[in-house]
Amino acid sequence: MLALAAALLFLLALIFQLAGVAVGSVVTVTTLVLAGLLAAALHLAGVGTGWSLKK
């Protein structure tokens, strides 16, 4: 699930970069890329995969 969120954030960053769109001073291309990298890192770390050792 986090991998899909990362892909969506990267897609939005690409579209914003190509279109030259800015959504205020908080949401920038860099912010979207960093959020995508965070989601990808969490996915690779196994967060949100649904697997659990507890039964």
N, C-alpha and C positions, 0 to 999 in steps of 0.2 A: 504494500500500500504506500509506503514511504517512497519507493522507487517511482511510482506513478506521480506522486506529488512533486518529486524532484524533476521529473521530465516535464511536467506542466509548468513549473517555475522557470526552467530553462527555456521552454517554448515562449513563455511570456516575455522573458528577458530578451530573447532574439527578436521577437516582433517589435518590442519597444525600441530596441537598438536600430533596427532597420527602418522603422517609421519615424524615428526621432521624437517619440512621445515621452513626455515626462509627467508623472502624476504627483505633483508637489515636490517638496524637498526631501521627503522621507522615503517614498517608494521610487527608487531609481533602478537602473539596470544592474548596478553593482549590488544593491540590496537584494534583488531577485536572484542573482547568481549566488550570492552568499547563502541565501535561504535554501536554494537548490542543493548546494554543496553540503549544507548541514543535513538536509533530508536524505541525501545519498549516503552520507557517512553514518547516519543512524540506521539506515537500511542495512548497510554492510556490517554494522555492529550487531545486528540481529534484533534491534528494537522494533516492536510491533509486528513480529512475524507470527505470533500466536502460539509458538511452541513453548512448552513449559515442562520443567522437570518435576514439578509438584503434581501429585495426583490425589 
